[in-house]
Amino acid sequence: MFHLLLLAAVVLGGYVFLTQTLFRRSKCHGNAAVAGKTVIITGGNTGIGKATALHLARKGARVILACRNRTKAETAIADIKQETGSTDLLYMQLDLASLKSVRCFASTFLKTESRLDLLINNAGLVADGRTEDGFGIEFGVNHLGHFLLTYLLLERLKEDGGGRVVTLSSMAYRWGHIDLEALAVNKHLGTGRYSWQFFQAYCNSKLCNMLFTHELAKRLKGSKVTCYSVCLSAPAGVVRTELSRNVSLWQKVFIEPIARLLFLDPEAGAQTTLHCALQEGIEPLSGRYFSCCAAQEVCTWARDDTMARKLWDVSEKLCGLS
């Protein structure tokens, strides 16, 4: 009996420790006015994206859900309208696994929308496979599609001043590595049918998000547009979303119970995204990485000026921009 009580105490103590450290929650207190402003959220039909859309719609923003699946997006819009009373929500088709789709989305948006104040690069996945253009699916969706989307919309962001780009990264960037020579030849940063292989590719794509934001901030200097990368699954708040919807059944059987016990729900997980979207006074922190609604120090390879510039140049070439 003593040993059982001791084990229970250890488990309970471990749970309390994790929920107060590794899985600690934070709260966005940013209250910048967004009424009448236009927001694009990629993957805004579920998880953190939907929670972010709901909050911004409640504050009066015009929210555009840029999603691949029309049915899911329209369901999400109906849910948000019912909960917030907002009618200023719109679905626009976007498949980040297709550069043609990204260009079509940007072209349609620029023709039909007069302003853009906030671009939230929220969509992401953990999976194996290739995009329509032959890129590794994680590199193509998590980085390259968002890179092209941001590139095509930058001028519109600059027009009204004060625009922001928020890109969801992850603590997984810490284990990322980018081989630009291999990328140029293979069009991916890792692939394979085993979970550890596509998890490594995911880590690499999240490092791309970090370096993209780092370089984007440099290129935005002199404008009033700022950019931030946000922790999706950081030591200070791991988020339970549909990110792993493409993993195998046995992996879900292992992951789901742990996720439901410890991980943050999407609303809690969206707080740092909302902080970077709404907090006034963080403009001098453009290019930084945020977790738990605060700027964090990052590993040296996530702020490598040379690698960030080279990745930008390679991304331009892969997108046919140079």
N, C-alpha and C positions, 0 to 999 in steps of 0.2 A: 504493500500500500504506500509506504514511504517513497519508494522509487517512482510509482505512478504519479504521486503528488509532485515530486521533484521534477519529473518530466513535463507535467502540465505547467508548472511554474516557469520552466525554461522556455517552453513553447509560447506561453503568454507573454513572457518578458521579451522574447525575440520579436513577437508580433507588435508589441507596443514600441519597441525600439525602431523597427522598420517603418511603421506608420508615422513616426515622429522625425525620421531622418530621410531614409531613401524614398519613402512614399509620402512625404509631407505635402500638405495642401497649401495653396496660397490663394490670395484674393486680389483681383484687379480693382483698383480704386480710381482708375483713370476715368475722367468724365468730360472729355472733349466733345463739343457739339458735333453731331454728324447728321442732324436733320437736313434733308435736301442734298446730302452728299451721296456719291455713287461708289459702291463697293463691289468688287469682284472677288468671289471665293471659289477656288477650284476644289472640286470634291465636296461641295457644300451640302450634299444631300444626306450625309450621315456623320456620326461621330463628332469630333472636334469641329469640323466644318459646319455642321448643322447647328451645334451649340453656339458657335460664333455668329452665324447668320441670325439666329433667333435673338441674341442680345442686341445686335446692331439694328435689326428691324424694329425691335421694341423702342430703340432710341430715335427712330425716324429716318434711318438711312434707306436709300434705294439699294436693295441687295440683289445682285445678279449671281445666281448659282450656275457656275460653269462646270457642267457634269457630262459624263458619257451617256448615262442611262436616263432617258426622259421620264420613264414611269416613276423611278425612285425620286428623281428631282421634283416632279410634280406632287408626289405624295408628301415630300418634305415641305414644299411650299404651302400645301394645304394645312399641314400641322402648324407651321409657323404663323400663318395667317390666323388660324383659330386661336392660338395662344397669345398673340400680340395685338391682333386687330389691324395689323398693317396690311395694306393692299399693294404696296410698292415693292413687290418681289417679282423676279423674272428668271425663267430658265433659258439658258443659251447652251447649245450643244458644243461640247469640247471633249475631244479624245486626245489626251496627252501622249498617247502611244502613236500618234500620227502627226507629223509635222504639217501635213496638208490641212488637217483639222485645226491645228493651232493657228495657222495662217488664215483660214476661213473664219474662225472665231474672231480674231483680231480685226479682220477686214469688216465683218458685220458690225462689231461693236463700234468701231471708229465711224462708221456710216450712220449708226442709229442712236448713239449716245453722245451727248455734248460734253460730258466731263467724266473724269475718273479721279477719285480722291484716295482710294485705298485698294491695293492689290494684295490679296492674301493667297500665297502659293501654298495651299493646304494639302492637296491631294498627294497620296503616296501609296506604295505597296511593297510587300515582300513576296516575291514570286520568281519563277524561272521562265524563260522564254524570250521571244524577240518582239520588237515593235514592228509596225507596218513598214518602217524604213530600214529594218534589219539591225537595229541597235539592241543591246541587252535591255530587257524590259525595265529593270530597276534604274539603270542609268538613263534610259530614254524617257521614262515617266517622271521619276523623282527629280532628275536634274535637267535634261536637255529640253524637254517639253516646256518646263517652267522658264528656262533660260530664254527660249525663243519668244514665249508669251510676254515676258517682261520687256525684252528688247523691243518688241513691236508696239508696246503700249507706253513706253517711257515718255515720249513727247507729249502724249495726252496727259500723263501724270504731272508734267511740268507746267502745263498751261495755267492752272488755277493756283499753283503754289501750295506748298505744305503737304503734298502727296506723300504717301508712305508705301513701301513694299515690305511685306512680312512673309518670310519663307520658313516653313517648318523644317527643322533639322532634327537631330536626335543625339543623345549621349553616345550613340553607336559610332559617331564620327571618330571617336577616340581610337577605334580599331580599324579605321579606314586607311587605305593606301591607294594612290593613283599612279598608274604606269601609263604615261601619255603615249609612249611608243606602241605599247600593246593595244591601247585604245584605238589608235589610228589604224592598226592592222585588223584587229578583231571586232571593232565597234562595240565593245563592252568592257566592263571593269570587273568581270567575274561572272561565271555561269556554272551550271551543273544541276543534276537532279537531286543531289543530297542537300538536306536543310542547311548544313554548315557552309556549303558552297554558296547558296543564294543569300544566306545571312551575311557572308563576307561581302558579297556584291552590294547588299543593302548598306552596310557600313561604309563602303566606298562611295556610294551615291550620296550619303549624308555628309560625308566630307566634302563632296562637290558642292552641296548646298552652303556649307560654311565658307568655302573659298569664293563661291559666287557672290555671296553677300559682302564679303571682305573687299573684293575687287569692285563691286557695284558702288559701294560707298565712296571709293576713290574717284570713280568716274562721275559721280553725282555732285562732287564738290563744286560749289559755286552756284548750284541750283538750290531750290527750297525743298527738294525731294530727299527723303531719308529712307534708310532700309535697315532691317533687323532680321537676324535669324533667331528662331525660337526652339526651345527644347520640346520635342514630342515625348521622349521617354528618357528623362534625365534622372540623375541620382536624387534630385529634389522633386520628383513627381512623375512616376511612370503612368502612362495613360492607357486605359482599356478602350480600344477602338476596334474597327473592322480592318485595321491595317493588315492583319494576318489572315484575312479571309481566303487567301489563295494557298495556304499551307495544307498539308495532308490531314486526314481525319484523326490519325493517331496523335499527331502533334497538337491538334485542337483539344483532344481529350486530356492531354497533359497540361496545356496552357490555360484553358478556360477556368478550371477551379481556382488556380492560383491568381488569375487575373481578377476574378470576381471577389476574392478575399482581400487582395492587397492593392490592386491598381486603381488609379483615379478614374472616375466616370468622366464621360466627355465634357460635361459642364465644368467640372473642376479642372480638367485638362486644358480647357480653352482659356483659362484665366490669363496665362502669360501671353497668348496671342492677342487677347483683348487689351492687355496692358500696353503692348507695343503698338496697337492700333489707336488707343484712346488716351494714353498718358501724355499730358503736356510736359514740356521741358526736357524730353529725352533726345531731342534733336542732336545735341553734341555727341551722343553715343551711337550715331549712325554707323552701321557696319558691325556692331557688337552682337554677341550671343546672349540671349536672355533665358533664364530659368527661374521659376518661382517668383516671377514678376520683378526680377532684378538682373542687372548685367552681371555676367560671370566671366572669369578669366578662362581662357581656352588653351589647349595644347599648342605648342609652337607650330606644328604642321598644319594647323587650321587657320593660321594667320601668316602663312608664308607668302610674301609679296610676289616672289618670282613664280611660284607654282600657281597662285591665283591668276596672275596675268596670262600665263601659258594656257591654263585651263580655259580662260575666257577666249583666247585666240583660237584654240582647237574647237571650242563649242561653236564659235562663229563659222568656222569652216564646215563643220559637220551639219550645220543648219543652212548652209549655202548663202551665208551673209557676207562672205569675203572670198 
